[in-house]
């Protein structure tokens, strides 16, 4: 995965060589965007694109309420039910539908030469868009590393966020400019890198929430409610991240597993068995990873590491 700043040296990012029937080019010089899907992600991106000066000309959604909300916030967008109803009026189609719905959408789309299409799936490559791409059209994936929930929080989170791009080079130039204009940092994924990238994103987002839930369960065993656990352990989480950013992940590791404190780990496992059994499996999985890091640093002997692993197996198996 590498930054795409070099792609901004190709001049005007607007699409060129249009061969499909549409009104004259937008005065902004940017391609007209049509968004398919008006849920959390589609709405946040539509608002962000529009605020950045990129024309959002249409939105397609089967849900009337979603269309109404979208056009209330992005008045330039013409609402339609199906994307084929706007395809002649846009240059760049964005699919912001769930992953499982992408194949069905592209099966009903046919793009002209000079048009482009991008999806926002973190897991799927641009290859899934092939059925809709005719000769002279381009395709790519545009995945913002943002948790889309509340609208304004999501739009604000795009500033400084990473947007992973993959697909046709000509389109990546345009999408890199779009990402930069909404305040994000575009990076290009290598061929075949999408599944690993998305698995890492799931761990960083949902996996982290799972970890916090385990922390809160242990906190209840110590007499803390959820808010209390977040208040007490949240600063430690932030400090650990800052240490990893400053020192590197391996050198940021601290704690009893790095020191080989078997007695402490045994006490943890006994306490979890009584007070927070739901956290035991996650603790053990993380501990095995920490043991490997500690060994690689040379701070933990092979013998002590094997003792720790045997202890974890005996309590979590």
N, C-alpha and C positions, 0 to 999 in steps of 0.2 A: 504494500500500500504506500503510495507516494503522493506528496503534494502536487497540485496541478497548476501552480502559478505560471509555469512556462506556457500553458495553453492560452494565457491571456495576451500573448504577444502576436496574435494573428489578426489584429484589427477589429473591424466592426463585427460583433457577434451575431448580427441578424442572419436569418436563413437566406440563402441565395438560390437562384435557379428555380423559383417556384413554377410549377407547371399545372397547378390545380386551379379551378375557378373560384376566386374569392374577390372581395372588394380590394381597393388599392391598399398598399402597404400602410401599416400603422405609423403615425407621425413620430412615435418614439424611436423608430428604427428597430425595435425588438419584435420577435415573432409573436403573433396572436396565439394565446394559450386557451385551450379548451380542457376543462377538468372533468373527469369521469369519476363520480363518487363525491358526495358532499357530507361525509361523516367528519369525524374529528380531524383526521389528517388532511383531507381535501379542503375543508374550510380554513384551517390554519394556513396551509400553503397558499390558497387563493388570496387570503387577506395579506399575507406577507409579500406575495408577488405583486399584487396591486399597489401596496404601499411603496414598493421599491421602484415603481414606474413601469412595470412590465404589464402589457395589456391582457387582462383576463376577459376573453370575449364570450365565453359560454361555459355552462356547467350542466352536466347530465346526471340525473338521479331519479330513481324510481319512486322516491319518497317525497311527496309534495311538501311536507313540512321542512325537509332538509333543503329543498330547492328555494323555498321562501326565505329561510334564514340566510342561505348563502347570498342570494341576490340583495337582501337587505344590507349586508355588510360589504358586498362587492357589486355595486349597481351596474357596472359595465358588463356583467355577465348575463347573457341571454339564457334563461332556464329551459331545458328540454328534458324529456324522459329518457331518450336513447341517444347515445353518442353519434350515431349515423345522422341524426337530425342537425348536428352542427359541424360535421367534418369538413364541409365545403367552405366554412367560414373561419377556419383556424389554420395555423401553421404547425403548431406543436400541441400534441395531445398528451395529457398527464393522466395516468391511471392511478387513482388513490383508493382503489377498492381492495377488499381482503384478498390475500394470496390465492385462495381457492376459487375466487371469481374471475381471475385474470384471463384464464383460458377461454371462458365463455364470452368475455367482452371482445377479445381480439378475434375470435372466430367470426364475429359480426362486423368487424371493421375492415375497410379497405382504404389505404392511404395512397395518395398520388405522389409522383416524383416531386421532390422538394419539400414534402411534409416530413414530420418526425413524430415519434412516439416514445414516451418514457413511462416506466412504472416506478412505484416507490416501495416495492418489496425489498426487505433486507435479505431474504433467503434466496430469491429466484434471480437468475441471470437475465440479460436482455434477450437471450435466445428464445424465450417463451413468447416474445412479441412477433416472431417471424411470420405467422399466418396473416398478419395485418399489413406487412411491409412489402410493398411492390417495388419494382425497379426504380431506383433513384430516391427512395425514402430511407430514412435512417431510424435506428432504435437504440435505446440505452436504458439503464436503470439509474435512479436518482434516489438514494436512501438517506434521509436525514436521521442522524443519531439522536433522536429526540423522543421523549415519551409524550405522545399527544393525548392530553386529557382536557384540562381547562384551556379555552381558546387563547386568552391573552398570555397566559403562562407559556403556552406552546409557541406562540409567535415570538415572545421575548427570548425563549430558549434557543431559537434558531440563531440568534446573534452569538457567534463564537462556536456554534456546534459544528461537528464534522458532517459532511455530506459525502457519502461514498458513491463514486461514479464508475460505471462499467458499460462498455458497448462500443458503438461506432465512433471513430476518432472525430469526425466532422461534427457530430452532435455533442460530443463531450466538450468541445470548445465553447459551445453555446451554454451548456448546462453549468460549466465551471464559472462562466460569467454571471449566470443567474444566481448561483450559490453565493458568489462573492457579493452580489448586489443586495441580497437579503441579510448580509452580515455573517454568513457561514464560511467555513473553510472546506473547499472541495479537495478530495483525495481520490486517486484512481486505484482501483483494485486490480490485481493481476488476473489473467485468465484462470478460471477455476477457483478463485479465492473467495467467492461469495459464501459458500456454506460455512467455512471456518470463521470468516468475519462475522456472520450472523450469529453463530453459536457463541462467540465471544461477547457480542452485544447482548444476547439473552442472559448470559452470566452477569454482565455488568449492570443490567437493569433488573429483570425478574429474579435472577439468582441472588442479587444483592438484597432485594426485598425479602426473599426467603431467608437469607442470613439474618436480617434485622428481626424477622419474626421469631427466629430461634433465640436471638439475644433477648427479645421481649419475654419469651417463655421462661428463660432462665431468670430474667429479672423478677418475674412473678414469684419464683421460688425464693427470692431475696426480699420479697415484700414490696416490690415496685410495680406500679401500673405501667401501661405502655408509654405514656408521656414521661414518666419518671425515668424509664429505661433510655428513651431517646435523649433526654436531657443529660443523663449521666454518661452514657456510652457514645453519643453522637460526636462530642469533641475528640474522643479517642479515634473514632473512624476517620474523621477529617485529618487528624495528625498523622495517622498511618498513611493516608493517601499522599499527603504533603511530603512525608519522608520518602515514599516510593518515587515520587516525581523528582525529588532532589538527589537521592542516593542510588536509585535503582531498586527494583523489587527485591532482589536477593538480600541486599544490604539493609533493607528496611525491616526485615523480619526480627522480631523480638519475642520474648516469652519463654515459658517453661520447656517447650519442645526444642527450642534452640539450645537451651542449657542442659537438656537431658534430664529434667527433674521428674523422674518416674513417679515418685510419691505424690507430687502435686497433680499429675495427670490422673493417677489412680483416684485421688480424692474428687477430681472433677467428674469422672465417670460414675462414681458412686452417687454423687449428689444429683447428677442428671437422671440416673436410673430411678431415684426417689421423687424428684421434684419437677423434672422437665424431660421425660422420656422421648418426647417428640424431637428434641434437639440433639439426641445422642448420635444418630446416624450422620447428621451434617457435621457435628463436631469431629467425629472420627474421620470422615472423608477429608476435611480441611487439615486435620492433624497429620494424616499420612502425607499430604502435599507439603506441609511445613517440615516434616522430618526429612523429606527428600531435599528441600532447599537447604536445611541446616547441614546435611551431609555434604552437599556440593560446595558449601562455604568452608568446609574443613573444621567446623566448630563442634561436630558431633561424630563420635566414633562409630564405626560400623556395628560394633557389639551393642552399644547403647541404643542405636537406632533400631536394631533387631528386637531388643527388649521392649522398646516402646511399641513397635508394630505388633508384637505378640500380645501385649497388654490390650491394645485396641481391638484385636481380633477376639480376644476372650470376653470382652464386654459388649461388643457390638454384633457378634455373630449369632 
